[in-house]
C-alpha cells in the first residue's frame, strides 16, 4: 500500500529532529496521526488539542498536543503544499526537458534528410514512441482529396480509418485546431465503416496558415488520451508540417537544378555543334577556293586529265586530313561521323540491293544507246578496256569522299540545323557542294554527282553508317566506266 503525503513527509530525513526541536520550543509532546487516526509519530493517546493537517482540500492527518498546536498543523499543511509544488515543478521540468530533447532529436534527424518518405517515416516513429496507444497516420491534402503519406497501420486499414474519421478531419482542417476525442462513436461526426475507431487525436499539419494535411492517432479500443498527448501530437504535427514543406521545397529545388543542368548540357552541346560547324564551314570555304584556283590554274597550263586526276585526289586527301583533325578536335564520338559498325548489316544489304538495281538499269540504258544512237553502233555493252589503275584507287577515293561529304559535312549541317526537315536540307546542301566539286569535269558530271549525292545522303540518313554508302558509291562509279558511260558524262576517257 502506498504511503500518504503526510507519512512520506515524516519519513524524510531530518523531519523527526524538526519535531523534537518543535516539542522543545512549545514544551509539549506532539502526536501526528494519519487521516484514519493511526499514530505515525508520538503517542497514540488522545490529546487535549488536535488540529487537521490539510493537503489539496483534503485532511491528510492530524496533529495533537498538550497545548494549542494549531500553528504546527498549519506549518505541516504548508509544508505538504510546498512538497506537492516541488513535485509538480519537477514533473513540469521533466516534461519540458522531454519536449526540448524531443525537438532537438527531431531537428537533428531532419537536418540531413529532405526526402519526404523518409521524413514521414521518422516522424511516424517519434509519434508512436511518445503516444504508445493507437496507430499513427499522416494524411496530406492533395487536389481537394486526401492521401495517406505514411501510417503505422497497414495501408488498407489506414484508408478505412481515414473514411471513418473524415468528418472530424474536415473540422480540424477547417478550424486549424487540434482535437482529442476519447469516445469517438458518441461524436455526431462519427461515420460507421469497415473498421472501428473508438478514440482519436487529430492535429493539423499547418505552416503559415496553410494546412498541408493532418496527423492523427486512432485506437480501435477505447483509450484515455490526455491533454499531454494532444500537446505532444501537436508538437510532432508542427515539426511534420515544416519538414513536409521543406521536403517539397527541396524536391522543387532539385527539379529546378536538374532542369538547369539539362539546359546547361543542351547549351554546351549546342555551342559545341556550332563550333564544329564553324570549323567545317571554314574548311569547306577554303577547300572550294583552293580547289577552284588549282583547277583553273591547271586548265590555263593545259594540264592533262591524268594531272587533273592526281591533283584532285591530293586536294581531297589534304581536305580529309584537315577534317580528321577537326573530328578529333570536336571530341564527339566517331559514330557521329558515320565511323561505326552499328547498322552495318542493314546498310550493306540495302547498298547491294540498290547497286544491283541501278547497275541493271544502267545496262538497259547502254543497250538502248547502242540500238538508237549512231555514235554507239558497234560498241559493246560492257568494255573492260576503260578499267585502269585509277579505277582500282577508287576503292579508297569513294570512302574518303563519303567520309567528307556524308560523315563530316552532312552530319555537321544536320546537327546545326533545327526543324523537322533538317536532314533533307543537309542532304540537299551536301549534294550541291558534291556536284560543285565535279563540275570542272563537265556540267553533266556535276548534275550526276548531285543526283548521286542525294541518293547517298538519303542512305546515310537511314543508317548513319558509311560502309554501305561507300560500297554503292564505288560500284556505281566504276560501273559507269565499265559501261563506257563515263566517257559520255565527262567527254573524256578518265573515270572518277
Secondary structure, DSSP 8 states (H G I E B T S, - for coil): ----HHHHHHTSTTHHHHHHHHHHHHTS-EEEEETTS-EEES--S--SEEEEEEETTEEEEEEEESS--HHHHHHHHHHHHHHHHHHHHHHHHHHHHHHHHHHHHHHHHHHT---HHHHHHHHHHHHHHH--SSEEEEEEEETTEEEEEEESS-HHHHHHHHHHTHHHHHHHHHHT--EEES-GGGSTT----SS---EEEEEEEEETTEEEEEEEEEESS-----HHHHHHHHHHHHHHHHHHHHHHHHHHHHHHHHHHHHHHHHHHHHHHHHHHHHHHHHHHHHHHHHHHHHHHHHHHTT--HHHHHHHHHHHHHHHHHHHHHHHHHHT--GGGGT---TTHHHHHHHHHHHHHHHHHHHHHHHHHHHHH-GGGTT--SS-GGG--HHHHHHHHHHHHHHIIIIIIIIHHHHHH--STTHHHHHHHHHHHHHHHTTTTT-HHHHHHHHHHHHHHHHHHHHH--HHHHHHHHHHHHHHHHHTTHHHHHHSSS---
